[in-house]
Amino acid sequence: MLYIGLDVHYRSSAMCILNNNGKVVKEIHIRDGLPKVLATLRALKQRFAICYEASCGYGVLYDGLRGLAKRIVVAHPGQLRLIFKAKKKSDRVDAKKLALLLYLDQVPQAYVPSVNVREWRSLIEFRHRLVGKRTRAKNSLRSLLRGQGIHYVRGRSLWTHKGRTWLAGLELPVSVALQRDLLLEEFDRLNKQILRVEQTLDDQAEQQSGVALLRTIPGVGVRTAEAVVAYIADPKRFSRNRTIGSYFGLVPCLDQSAGLGRFGHITREGPPTVRKLLVEATWQGIRRSTILRRYFERIQRGERDRRKIALVATAHHLARVMLAMLTTGEIWRHDGAGRMVAA
């Protein structure tokens, strides 16, 4: 059997082929996209296993390799960087390293979700980017008002019908008024786009029992629930509940040697969109749930400087609870003493 390392890019790819003895048989440089890569692989007369990094379009390539390769291994890019940290780096070198790791069966593998889950994740991320653009438009409008020395009542929303009418009626210099009008138009356009995306997401969320399950948690809305369910995908792929914290980047970095250890900032690995939504949901959960508030206060120890630490720790706890709920199918409810009770 052949062992193939593939360093794939949009316009060109490098391929390294090893034989059963781990020796380089052939190195191929392909100046084209995925169709040419798949055609090159179909021309091989021997069975082969193939390894490539999870990057943009990795799911499409994975689908194309099904039925073609005996074994497909998608490597985790972040962990590969830890293994091969070298000054010399090129597509050819990377392909050879991937082939060698595949031959030695030492590839740090990445999970490849189904087509439907990948499309669901893509739409969630698209909505997140639209919301970010809308937030920038809001901030630009606020900055415009401050630049003109115009004060508005703190806490009064500028984005309601009344606030919009007040904004549109302000007498401003011509150049500033033009900026205001364009920003308001952009705000309206983004609102319509977000509404369209959310309508599609709502339809998909209704078909997912896990979303309804997680929404029983106080403070967890449909957007947070769908993001967690989409990125967990299959709860059984996590060996323990603790591993969900590492997956979402909510655990601290650890530098340990000779029995001494130092914890740093959280790793921030995994999907940042889910991490942000989890933290926002945690704030709401602390206000609405006695059990989450007690957990937060226990970590905070009454010290204001530990608020952020306690918040992240509570978000980590909430993520573990979510994984447990998706695994067992239990809903969120607790007794008067604040203990979790199975449904």
C-alpha positions as CSV (number, residue, x, y, z in Angstrom):
1,M,0.0,0.0,0.0
2,L,1.1,3.6,-0.7
3,Y,1.2,6.3,1.9
4,I,0.5,9.8,0.5
5,G,1.1,13.2,2.1
6,L,-0.8,16.0,0.4
7,D,-0.2,19.7,1.0
8,V,-3.2,21.1,-0.8
9,H,-3.9,24.7,-1.8
10,Y,-6.5,26.5,-4.0
11,R,-4.2,26.9,-7.0
12,S,-1.4,24.3,-6.5
13,S,-0.7,21.2,-4.4
14,A,2.3,19.1,-3.4
15,M,2.1,15.3,-3.1
16,C,4.6,12.9,-1.6
17,I,4.2,9.1,-2.0
18,L,5.9,6.6,0.2
19,N,6.0,2.8,-0.3
20,N,5.5,0.0,2.3
21,N,9.0,0.6,3.6
22,G,8.5,4.3,4.2
23,K,10.8,5.3,1.2
24,V,9.9,8.2,-1.1
25,V,8.6,6.7,-4.4
26,K,7.5,9.9,-6.1
27,E,7.0,13.6,-5.4
28,I,4.4,15.4,-7.6
29,H,3.6,19.1,-7.9
30,I,0.1,19.8,-9.2
31,R,-0.6,23.2,-10.7
32,D,-4.4,23.2,-10.4
33,G,-7.3,22.8,-8.0
34,L,-9.0,19.8,-6.4
35,P,-10.3,18.2,-9.7
36,K,-6.7,17.7,-10.9
37,V,-5.6,16.4,-7.5
38,L,-8.4,13.8,-7.5
39,A,-7.6,12.9,-11.2
40,T,-3.9,12.3,-10.2
41,L,-5.0,10.0,-7.3
42,R,-7.4,8.1,-9.6
43,A,-4.5,7.3,-11.9
44,L,-2.6,5.4,-9.2
45,K,-2.8,1.6,-9.6
46,Q,-2.1,0.7,-6.0
47,R,-4.3,1.1,-2.9
48,F,-3.3,4.1,-0.8
49,A,-3.8,5.9,2.4
50,I,-3.8,9.7,2.3
51,C,-3.2,12.5,4.8
52,Y,-3.7,16.2,4.5
53,E,-4.3,19.2,6.8
54,A,-7.7,20.5,7.8
55,S,-8.0,23.9,6.0
56,C,-10.5,25.7,3.9
57,G,-12.4,23.2,1.8
58,Y,-11.1,20.2,3.6
59,G,-14.6,18.7,3.8
60,V,-15.1,18.8,0.0
61,L,-11.8,17.0,-0.5
62,Y,-12.8,14.5,2.1
63,D,-16.0,13.7,0.3
64,G,-14.2,13.4,-3.0
65,L,-11.7,10.9,-1.6
66,R,-14.4,8.6,-0.2
67,G,-14.4,5.4,-2.2
68,L,-11.0,6.3,-3.7
69,A,-8.6,6.0,-0.8
70,K,-8.5,3.0,1.5
71,R,-7.9,5.3,4.5
72,I,-8.3,9.1,4.8
73,V,-6.7,11.0,7.7
74,V,-7.3,14.7,8.2
75,A,-4.6,16.2,10.3
76,H,-5.2,18.9,13.0
77,P,-3.2,22.0,11.8
78,G,-2.6,23.4,15.3
79,Q,-1.1,20.2,16.6
80,L,1.0,19.6,13.5
81,R,2.7,23.0,14.1
82,L,3.8,21.7,17.5
83,I,5.3,18.5,16.0
84,F,7.1,20.1,13.0
85,K,8.4,23.5,14.0
86,A,11.1,24.1,11.5
87,K,12.9,27.0,9.8
88,K,12.7,25.3,6.5
89,K,9.1,25.1,5.2
90,S,7.7,24.5,1.8
91,D,4.8,22.6,0.2
92,R,7.1,19.8,-0.8
93,V,8.6,19.5,2.7
94,D,5.2,19.6,4.3
95,A,3.8,16.9,2.0
96,K,6.7,14.7,2.9
97,K,6.2,15.2,6.6
98,L,2.5,14.4,6.3
99,A,3.3,11.2,4.5
100,L,5.9,10.2,7.1
101,L,3.4,10.8,9.9
102,L,0.8,8.8,8.1
103,Y,3.3,5.9,7.6
104,L,4.2,6.0,11.4
105,D,0.5,6.3,12.3
106,Q,1.2,9.4,14.4
107,V,-1.1,11.9,12.8
108,P,-3.0,14.2,15.2
109,Q,-6.4,13.7,13.6
110,A,-9.2,16.3,13.1
111,Y,-12.9,15.5,13.2
112,V,-14.6,15.8,9.8
113,P,-18.4,16.5,10.3
114,S,-21.1,15.6,7.7
115,V,-22.0,17.8,4.8
116,N,-25.1,19.1,6.6
117,V,-23.2,20.0,9.7
118,R,-20.5,21.8,7.8
119,E,-23.2,23.8,6.0
120,W,-24.9,24.6,9.3
121,R,-21.6,25.7,10.8
122,S,-20.9,27.9,7.8
123,L,-24.3,29.7,8.1
124,I,-23.7,30.2,11.8
125,E,-20.3,31.8,11.1
126,F,-21.8,33.9,8.3
127,R,-24.4,35.3,10.7
128,H,-21.7,36.1,13.2
129,R,-19.8,38.1,10.6
130,L,-22.9,40.0,9.7
131,V,-23.5,40.9,13.4
132,G,-19.9,42.1,13.6
133,K,-20.5,44.4,10.6
134,R,-23.7,45.7,12.2
135,T,-21.8,46.4,15.5
136,R,-19.2,48.3,13.6
137,A,-21.9,50.4,11.9
138,K,-23.4,51.2,15.3
139,N,-20.0,52.1,16.8
140,S,-19.3,54.4,13.8
141,L,-22.6,56.2,14.4
142,R,-21.9,56.7,18.1
143,S,-18.4,58.0,17.2
144,L,-19.9,60.4,14.7
145,L,-22.2,61.8,17.4
146,R,-19.3,62.2,19.8
147,G,-17.2,63.9,17.2
148,Q,-20.0,66.5,16.8
149,G,-20.4,67.0,20.6
150,I,-23.9,65.6,20.5
151,H,-24.9,63.8,23.7
152,Y,-27.7,61.3,24.0
153,V,-29.2,59.8,27.1
154,R,-27.1,56.9,28.2
155,G,-29.2,53.7,28.2
156,R,-31.6,55.0,25.6
157,S,-31.4,52.9,22.5
158,L,-30.6,54.6,19.3
159,W,-31.7,51.6,17.3
160,T,-35.4,51.6,18.1
161,H,-37.9,53.5,15.8
162,K,-37.8,56.5,18.2
163,G,-34.1,56.5,18.3
164,R,-33.7,56.2,14.5
165,T,-36.2,59.1,14.0
166,W,-34.1,61.2,16.4
167,L,-30.9,60.3,14.6
168,A,-32.3,61.0,11.1
169,G,-33.7,64.4,12.2
170,L,-30.4,65.8,13.6
171,E,-29.2,68.9,11.9
172,L,-25.6,68.2,10.9
173,P,-23.0,69.6,8.5
174,V,-23.4,68.2,4.9
175,S,-20.4,65.8,5.1
176,V,-21.4,64.5,8.5
177,A,-25.0,64.1,7.5
178,L,-23.9,62.1,4.5
179,Q,-21.9,59.7,6.7
180,R,-24.9,59.4,9.1
181,D,-27.3,58.6,6.2
182,L,-25.0,56.0,4.7
183,L,-24.3,54.3,8.1
184,L,-28.1,54.2,8.8
185,E,-28.7,52.6,5.3
186,E,-25.9,50.1,6.0
187,F,-27.5,49.3,9.4
188,D,-30.9,48.7,7.8
189,R,-29.4,46.5,5.1
190,L,-27.5,44.4,7.6
191,N,-30.6,44.0,9.8
192,K,-32.5,42.6,6.8
193,Q,-29.7,40.2,5.9
194,I,-29.4,39.0,9.5
195,L,-33.1,38.5,9.7
196,R,-33.0,36.3,6.5
197,V,-30.1,34.2,7.9
198,E,-31.8,33.8,11.3
199,Q,-35.0,32.6,9.6
200,T,-33.1,29.8,7.9
201,L,-31.2,29.0,11.1
202,D,-34.5,28.9,13.1
203,D,-35.9,26.3,10.6
204,Q,-32.7,24.2,11.0
205,A,-32.8,24.5,14.8
206,E,-36.3,23.2,15.0
207,Q,-35.1,20.0,13.4
208,Q,-32.4,19.5,16.1
209,S,-33.6,18.0,19.4
210,G,-30.3,19.0,21.0
211,V,-31.1,22.7,20.5
212,A,-34.4,22.4,22.3
213,L,-32.6,20.5,25.0
214,L,-29.9,23.1,25.6
215,R,-32.5,25.9,25.6
216,T,-33.8,24.6,28.9
217,I,-30.7,26.0,30.5
218,P,-31.4,29.5,32.0
219,G,-29.8,32.2,29.8
220,V,-29.1,29.9,26.8
221,G,-30.9,31.2,23.7
222,V,-31.4,29.6,20.3
223,R,-28.2,31.1,18.8
224,T,-25.9,29.7,21.6
225,A,-27.7,26.4,21.6
226,E,-27.4,25.9,17.8
227,A,-23.7,26.9,17.8
228,V,-22.8,24.4,20.6
229,V,-24.8,21.6,19.0
230,A,-23.3,22.2,15.5
231,Y,-19.7,22.2,16.7
232,I,-20.1,19.3,19.1
233,A,-21.9,17.4,16.3
234,D,-21.4,13.9,17.8
235,P,-21.2,14.0,21.6
236,K,-19.8,10.4,21.6
237,R,-16.5,11.6,20.0
238,F,-15.5,13.2,23.3
239,S,-14.1,10.6,25.7
240,R,-14.8,12.6,28.8
241,N,-16.8,15.8,29.6
242,R,-13.6,17.6,30.6
243,T,-12.3,17.5,27.0
244,I,-15.0,19.9,25.8
245,G,-13.2,22.7,27.6
246,S,-10.0,22.1,25.6
247,Y,-12.1,21.8,22.4
248,F,-13.6,25.3,22.9
249,G,-10.4,26.8,24.3
250,L,-11.7,27.5,27.8
251,V,-8.9,25.8,29.7
252,P,-5.8,27.7,30.8
253,C,-2.3,27.2,29.3
254,L,0.0,25.1,31.6
255,D,3.7,25.4,31.9
256,Q,4.9,22.6,34.2
257,S,8.4,21.3,35.0
258,A,10.1,19.6,37.9
259,G,6.9,19.4,39.9
260,L,6.2,23.2,39.5
261,G,3.4,24.4,37.3
262,R,2.1,27.8,36.2
263,F,-1.3,28.4,34.7
264,G,-1.6,31.2,32.1
265,H,-4.4,32.6,29.9
266,I,-6.9,30.3,28.3
267,T,-5.7,28.6,25.1
268,R,-8.4,30.2,22.9
269,E,-8.3,27.1,20.6
270,G,-11.3,25.9,18.7
271,P,-14.2,28.0,17.3
272,P,-14.1,31.5,18.7
273,T,-17.8,32.1,17.8
274,V,-19.0,29.4,20.2
275,R,-16.6,30.6,22.9
276,K,-18.0,34.1,22.7
277,L,-21.6,32.9,22.7
278,L,-20.9,30.6,25.7
279,V,-19.5,33.5,27.7
280,E,-22.5,35.7,26.9
281,A,-24.9,32.9,27.8
282,T,-23.0,32.4,31.1
283,W,-23.6,36.0,32.1
284,Q,-27.3,35.5,31.6
285,G,-27.2,32.2,33.4
286,I,-25.5,33.7,36.4
287,R,-28.4,36.2,36.7
288,R,-31.1,33.7,36.2
289,S,-29.9,30.4,37.7
290,T,-29.1,29.9,41.4
291,I,-26.8,27.0,40.7
292,L,-24.7,28.9,38.2
293,R,-24.6,31.9,40.4
294,R,-23.3,29.8,43.3
295,Y,-20.6,28.3,41.1
296,F,-19.5,31.7,39.9
297,E,-19.4,33.1,43.4
298,R,-17.4,30.2,44.7
299,I,-14.7,30.7,42.1
300,Q,-14.8,34.5,42.6
301,R,-14.3,34.3,46.4
302,G,-15.7,37.7,46.8
303,E,-12.7,39.3,45.0
304,R,-13.6,41.7,42.2
305,D,-10.3,41.0,40.4
306,R,-11.4,37.4,40.0
307,R,-14.6,38.2,38.1
308,K,-13.2,37.3,34.7
309,I,-11.5,34.1,36.0
310,A,-14.8,33.1,37.6
311,L,-16.8,33.9,34.4
312,V,-14.5,31.7,32.2
313,A,-14.6,28.9,34.8
314,T,-18.4,29.1,34.9
315,A,-18.5,29.0,31.1
316,H,-16.3,25.9,31.1
317,H,-18.6,24.3,33.6
318,L,-21.6,25.2,31.5
319,A,-20.0,23.6,28.4
320,R,-19.4,20.4,30.3
321,V,-23.0,20.4,31.5
322,M,-24.1,20.9,27.9
323,L,-22.1,18.0,26.7
324,A,-23.5,15.8,29.4
325,M,-27.1,16.8,28.5
326,L,-26.5,16.1,24.8
327,T,-25.0,12.7,25.7
328,T,-27.7,11.6,28.2
329,G,-30.7,13.5,26.8
330,E,-31.5,15.0,30.2
331,I,-33.1,18.5,30.5
332,W,-31.9,21.2,32.8
333,R,-33.7,21.4,36.1
334,H,-32.7,21.5,39.8
335,D,-34.3,21.1,43.2
336,G,-34.5,23.7,45.9
337,A,-31.0,22.9,47.1
338,G,-29.6,23.7,43.6
339,R,-28.6,20.1,42.6
340,M,-29.0,18.9,39.1
341,V,-31.7,16.3,38.7
342,A,-32.2,13.9,35.8
343,A,-35.4,14.4,33.8
